[in-house]
Amino acid sequence: MIILRGIVDRDERAHELSRNRNYELANLIAFAFHDPKKMPKLNAGSRQKDVPDEVAQLQVRAFFMAMAKKPKG
């Protein structure tokens, strides 16, 4: 579960970096050919809010407790 969440987080970061890079490129193109005041602002509200540290710690603790209760074999 943690590995999958790490992969999803990595993909989300890569996507956000691509969005920012594309936005900056579009801004340069708009500056070069058009009036830069017409460029819309980047909407950074599309990303989900981060989980508070206390909740994340409880999730990790619950995960390890569940692993400890699993039968070995």
C-alpha positions as CSV (number, residue, x, y, z in Angstrom):
1,M,0.0,0.0,0.0
2,I,2.8,2.4,0.9
3,I,4.7,1.6,-2.3
4,L,1.6,2.2,-4.4
5,R,1.0,5.5,-2.7
6,G,4.6,6.5,-3.3
7,I,4.2,5.7,-7.0
8,V,1.0,7.7,-7.2
9,D,2.7,10.7,-5.4
10,R,5.6,10.5,-7.8
11,D,3.3,10.5,-10.8
12,E,1.3,13.4,-9.4
13,R,4.5,15.4,-8.9
14,A,5.7,14.6,-12.4
15,H,2.3,15.8,-13.7
16,E,2.4,19.0,-11.7
17,L,5.9,19.7,-13.0
18,S,4.7,19.1,-16.6
19,R,1.8,21.5,-16.0
20,N,4.1,24.2,-14.7
21,R,6.6,23.7,-17.5
22,N,3.8,23.9,-20.1
23,Y,2.4,27.0,-18.4
24,E,5.7,28.8,-18.5
25,L,6.3,27.9,-22.1
26,A,2.8,29.2,-23.0
27,N,3.6,32.4,-21.0
28,L,6.8,32.9,-23.0
29,I,4.9,32.3,-26.3
30,A,2.2,34.7,-25.3
31,F,4.8,37.3,-24.3
32,A,6.6,36.9,-27.6
33,F,3.6,37.1,-29.8
34,H,0.7,38.7,-27.8
35,D,-0.1,40.9,-24.9
36,P,1.2,39.0,-21.8
37,K,-1.6,40.6,-19.7
38,K,-4.1,38.3,-21.4
39,M,-2.5,35.1,-20.1
40,P,-4.7,33.4,-17.5
41,K,-3.2,32.4,-14.1
42,L,-2.3,28.8,-13.4
43,N,-4.9,27.2,-11.2
44,A,-3.0,25.3,-8.5
45,G,-6.1,24.2,-6.7
46,S,-6.5,21.0,-8.6
47,R,-4.2,19.0,-6.3
48,Q,-5.7,17.3,-3.3
49,K,-4.9,18.7,0.1
50,D,-2.1,17.1,2.1
51,V,-3.0,14.8,5.0
52,P,-2.0,16.2,8.5
53,D,1.1,14.7,10.1
54,E,-0.9,13.2,13.0
55,V,-3.3,11.4,10.6
56,A,-0.4,10.1,8.5
57,Q,1.4,8.8,11.6
58,L,-1.7,7.0,12.7
59,Q,-2.1,5.4,9.2
60,V,1.4,4.2,9.2
61,R,1.1,2.8,12.8
62,A,-2.1,1.0,11.8
63,F,-0.4,-0.4,8.8
64,F,2.5,-1.8,10.8
65,M,0.1,-3.2,13.5
66,A,-1.9,-5.0,10.7
67,M,1.4,-6.4,9.3
68,A,2.4,-7.7,12.8
69,K,-1.0,-9.5,13.2
70,K,-0.7,-11.3,9.9
71,P,0.1,-14.9,10.2
72,K,3.7,-15.6,9.1
73,G,4.4,-18.4,6.6
